[in-house]
Amino acid sequence: MSRIAATFAALKQNNRKALIPFITAGDPDPALAVPLMHALAKAGADVIELGVPFSDPMADGPTIQRANERALKHGVSLKTVLGFVTEFRATNGSTPVVLMGYANPIEAMGYEAFANAALAAGVDGVLVVDYPPQEAARFAELLEQRKIDAIFLLSPTSTELRIKEVARYARGYIYYVSLRGVTGAANLDVADVAKKLPNIRAHIKLPIGVGFGIRDAQTARAVGQIADAVVIGSRLVQEIESSSREDVLDNISTLVNDIRSALDR
């Protein structure tokens, strides 16, 4: 059983929902990447999504775009991010880490070379935003051979055919994009999300995490009542952007702890 599957199984047994925070690796400073990962885990993260910086993050709004730019200015690459995971794993062998990003850096490295490097670093899952399932069969197979979960996106506009295609290759959990737009675009409609999830569950038995538009503990709690996991990204990245270097770890810890507490109430 993968670390991700084991985490969701333990949460289900204890009637708890997963908290999945996202940060862009290397933002605001590469020296803070691993300390931020540890702060997230200590504050209650069940899975950490680590964004791989990319110059054209098409699914992301201005907040995460700026985070990508800051990380890239520091020279953070896919290899750098894998190094962060390796360092994190030296003292944390239990919290699953999912790399989230775009196809170009992976294709530049090569599928097999990336899959081997991800395995060696201790990566548990990979979500490539611009890999539709019908184009990801070989990539998903290479990951599965190494017991790394291929994670896919579904959205309010996903057809039944797309859901069935995702069901063939998805492992770990499904990331349901709650909004028609980019990250951080608007506040989500929880009632609308609640209408969509049963159709996904009819075809896919994996846990479903909902992200995009979750900006506070109250919304996270509402989403936690209908989904298996809450994914929060832009709000955390915004906190990183507005915090001083001295305060950023404490501020992120407080924010994640507040959301964790709301989910557990």
C-alpha positions as CSV (number, residue, x, y, z in Angstrom):
1,M,0.0,0.0,0.0
2,S,1.4,3.4,-1.0
3,R,1.9,6.2,1.6
4,I,-1.1,8.1,0.1
5,A,-3.4,5.1,0.2
6,A,-2.3,4.3,3.8
7,T,-2.9,7.9,4.8
8,F,-6.4,8.0,3.4
9,A,-7.2,4.6,4.9
10,A,-6.1,5.7,8.4
11,L,-8.1,9.0,8.1
12,K,-11.2,7.1,7.0
13,Q,-10.9,4.7,9.9
14,N,-10.8,7.7,12.3
15,N,-13.6,9.5,10.4
16,R,-11.3,12.4,9.5
17,K,-10.8,14.3,6.3
18,A,-7.4,14.9,4.6
19,L,-5.9,18.3,4.5
20,I,-3.6,18.8,1.5
21,P,-1.8,22.1,1.4
22,F,0.1,23.3,-1.7
23,I,3.2,25.5,-1.8
24,T,5.5,26.4,-4.7
25,A,8.8,24.8,-4.1
26,G,11.5,27.4,-3.5
27,D,9.2,30.3,-2.8
28,P,10.1,32.6,-1.2
29,D,13.6,31.3,-0.9
30,P,15.0,27.8,-1.6
31,A,16.5,27.7,1.9
32,L,12.9,27.8,3.3
33,A,11.5,25.0,1.1
34,V,12.2,22.1,3.4
35,P,11.4,24.0,6.7
36,L,8.1,25.0,5.2
37,M,7.4,21.3,4.3
38,H,8.1,20.3,7.9
39,A,6.0,23.2,9.2
40,L,3.0,22.0,7.1
41,A,3.4,18.4,8.3
42,K,3.7,19.5,11.9
43,A,0.6,21.8,11.6
44,G,-1.6,19.0,10.4
45,A,-1.0,18.4,6.7
46,D,-1.9,14.8,5.7
47,V,-0.4,15.1,2.2
48,I,1.9,17.9,0.9
49,E,1.5,19.1,-2.7
50,L,4.8,20.7,-3.8
51,G,4.5,22.9,-6.9
52,V,7.4,22.5,-9.4
53,P,8.2,26.1,-10.7
54,F,7.4,26.7,-14.4
55,S,7.5,29.8,-16.5
56,D,4.0,29.4,-17.9
57,P,1.7,27.9,-15.2
58,M,-1.5,28.2,-17.3
59,A,-3.9,26.8,-14.7
60,D,-2.7,29.2,-12.0
61,G,-3.9,32.7,-11.1
62,P,-1.7,35.7,-10.4
63,T,-0.8,34.6,-6.8
64,I,0.8,31.3,-7.8
65,Q,2.2,32.7,-11.0
66,R,4.2,35.2,-8.9
67,A,5.4,32.4,-6.6
68,N,6.6,30.5,-9.7
69,E,8.5,33.6,-10.8
70,R,10.1,34.1,-7.4
71,A,11.3,30.5,-7.3
72,L,12.6,30.6,-10.9
73,K,14.6,33.7,-10.1
74,H,16.4,31.6,-7.4
75,G,17.2,29.0,-10.1
76,V,14.8,26.3,-8.7
77,S,14.4,23.5,-11.2
78,L,12.8,20.1,-11.2
79,K,16.0,18.6,-10.0
80,T,16.2,21.2,-7.2
81,V,12.6,20.2,-6.1
82,L,13.5,16.5,-6.1
83,G,16.4,17.5,-3.8
84,F,14.0,19.2,-1.4
85,V,12.0,16.0,-1.2
86,T,15.1,13.9,-0.5
87,E,16.1,16.3,2.3
88,F,12.6,16.2,3.7
89,R,12.5,12.4,3.7
90,A,15.7,12.3,5.8
91,T,13.6,13.2,8.8
92,N,10.0,12.6,7.7
93,G,9.2,9.2,6.3
94,S,5.5,9.2,6.8
95,T,3.9,12.4,5.2
96,P,3.1,11.8,1.5
97,V,4.5,14.3,-1.0
98,V,2.9,14.9,-4.4
99,L,4.7,16.9,-7.1
100,M,2.3,19.2,-8.9
101,G,3.3,21.0,-12.1
102,Y,3.5,21.0,-15.9
103,A,4.7,18.6,-18.6
104,N,7.7,20.6,-19.9
105,P,10.2,20.0,-17.1
106,I,9.4,16.3,-17.0
107,E,9.7,15.9,-20.7
108,A,13.0,17.8,-20.7
109,M,14.3,15.3,-18.1
110,G,12.7,12.3,-19.8
111,Y,9.9,10.1,-18.5
112,E,12.0,7.2,-17.2
113,A,14.7,9.4,-15.8
114,F,12.1,11.4,-14.0
115,A,10.3,8.4,-12.6
116,N,13.6,6.9,-11.3
117,A,14.6,10.2,-9.7
118,A,11.1,10.6,-8.1
119,L,11.3,7.2,-6.7
120,A,14.8,7.8,-5.3
121,A,13.8,11.1,-3.7
122,G,10.7,9.6,-2.0
123,V,7.9,11.2,-4.1
124,D,4.6,9.5,-3.6
125,G,2.5,11.0,-6.3
126,V,2.7,13.2,-9.4
127,L,0.0,15.5,-10.8
128,V,0.8,17.0,-14.2
129,V,-1.8,19.6,-14.9
130,D,-1.5,19.5,-18.7
131,Y,-1.5,15.7,-19.2
132,P,-4.9,14.5,-20.2
133,P,-5.5,10.8,-19.4
134,Q,-5.5,9.7,-23.0
135,E,-2.0,11.1,-23.5
136,A,-0.6,9.9,-20.2
137,A,-0.8,6.1,-20.4
138,R,3.0,5.5,-20.7
139,F,3.8,8.0,-18.1
140,A,1.2,6.6,-15.6
141,E,2.6,3.1,-16.3
142,L,6.1,4.1,-15.5
143,L,5.0,5.7,-12.2
144,E,2.9,2.7,-11.3
145,Q,5.8,0.4,-11.8
146,R,7.6,2.4,-9.1
147,K,4.5,2.5,-6.9
148,I,4.2,6.3,-7.4
149,D,0.6,7.5,-7.8
150,A,-0.5,9.3,-11.0
151,I,-3.0,11.9,-9.9
152,F,-5.5,13.5,-12.3
153,L,-7.7,16.5,-12.3
154,L,-11.4,16.6,-12.9
155,S,-13.6,19.7,-13.2
156,P,-17.2,20.9,-13.4
157,T,-16.9,20.5,-17.2
158,S,-15.5,17.0,-17.2
159,T,-17.7,14.7,-19.3
160,E,-18.6,11.2,-18.3
161,L,-16.1,9.9,-21.0
162,R,-13.3,12.0,-19.4
163,I,-14.2,10.6,-15.9
164,K,-14.1,7.0,-17.2
165,E,-10.7,7.8,-18.9
166,V,-9.3,9.2,-15.6
167,A,-10.6,6.1,-13.8
168,R,-8.3,3.9,-15.9
169,Y,-5.1,5.6,-14.9
170,A,-5.7,7.5,-11.7
171,R,-4.2,6.4,-8.4
172,G,-3.9,7.9,-4.9
173,Y,-6.8,10.4,-5.1
174,I,-8.7,12.6,-7.6
175,Y,-8.2,16.4,-7.5
176,Y,-11.5,18.0,-8.3
177,V,-11.2,21.5,-9.5
178,S,-14.2,23.3,-8.1
179,L,-14.1,26.3,-10.3
180,R,-14.2,27.2,-14.0
181,G,-11.1,29.2,-14.0
182,V,-7.6,29.5,-12.6
183,T,-6.4,28.9,-9.0
184,G,-7.5,31.6,-6.6
185,A,-10.1,32.9,-9.1
186,A,-13.2,33.1,-6.9
187,N,-15.0,31.6,-3.9
188,L,-16.4,28.2,-4.6
189,D,-20.1,27.1,-4.5
190,V,-20.1,24.2,-2.1
191,A,-23.6,23.2,-3.2
192,D,-22.6,22.9,-6.8
193,V,-19.6,20.8,-5.8
194,A,-21.9,18.5,-3.8
195,K,-24.0,17.9,-7.0
196,K,-21.0,16.9,-9.0
197,L,-19.2,14.5,-6.7
198,P,-21.7,11.6,-6.8
199,N,-21.2,11.2,-10.6
200,I,-17.5,11.0,-10.1
201,R,-17.9,8.4,-7.3
202,A,-20.1,6.3,-9.5
203,H,-17.0,5.7,-11.7
204,I,-14.0,6.2,-9.5
205,K,-13.5,4.7,-6.0
206,L,-10.5,6.7,-5.1
207,P,-10.8,9.5,-2.5
208,I,-11.7,12.9,-3.9
209,G,-9.9,16.1,-2.9
210,V,-11.5,19.4,-3.7
211,G,-9.4,22.5,-4.5
212,F,-9.4,25.9,-6.1
213,G,-11.3,28.6,-4.2
214,I,-10.8,27.4,-0.6
215,R,-9.6,30.5,1.2
216,D,-10.5,30.0,4.9
217,A,-11.3,27.5,7.6
218,Q,-15.0,27.9,7.3
219,T,-15.0,27.0,3.6
220,A,-12.6,24.2,4.2
221,R,-14.9,22.7,6.8
222,A,-17.9,22.9,4.4
223,V,-15.9,21.2,1.7
224,G,-14.8,18.5,4.2
225,Q,-18.4,17.6,4.8
226,I,-18.8,16.5,1.2
227,A,-15.3,15.5,0.0
228,D,-12.6,13.2,1.3
229,A,-9.9,15.9,1.2
230,V,-9.5,19.7,1.1
231,V,-6.7,21.1,-1.1
232,I,-5.7,24.7,-0.2
233,G,-3.1,26.5,-2.3
234,S,-3.5,30.1,-3.3
235,R,-4.3,31.2,0.2
236,L,-1.1,29.7,1.6
237,V,1.0,31.1,-1.2
238,Q,-0.6,34.5,-0.5
239,E,0.4,34.2,3.2
240,I,4.0,33.3,2.1
241,E,4.1,36.3,-0.2
242,S,2.9,38.7,2.5
243,S,5.0,37.4,5.4
244,S,8.5,38.5,6.4
245,R,11.2,35.8,6.2
246,E,11.3,35.8,10.0
247,D,7.5,35.2,10.4
248,V,6.6,33.0,7.4
249,L,7.0,29.6,9.2
250,D,4.9,30.7,12.1
251,N,2.2,32.3,9.9
252,I,1.9,29.3,7.7
253,S,1.8,27.0,10.7
254,T,-1.0,29.1,12.3
255,L,-3.1,29.1,9.1
256,V,-2.8,25.4,8.5
257,N,-3.5,24.6,12.1
258,D,-6.6,26.7,12.0
259,I,-7.9,24.8,8.9
260,R,-6.9,21.5,10.4
261,S,-8.9,22.3,13.6
262,A,-11.9,23.4,11.5
263,L,-11.9,20.1,9.6
264,D,-11.7,18.1,12.8
265,R,-14.5,19.8,14.6
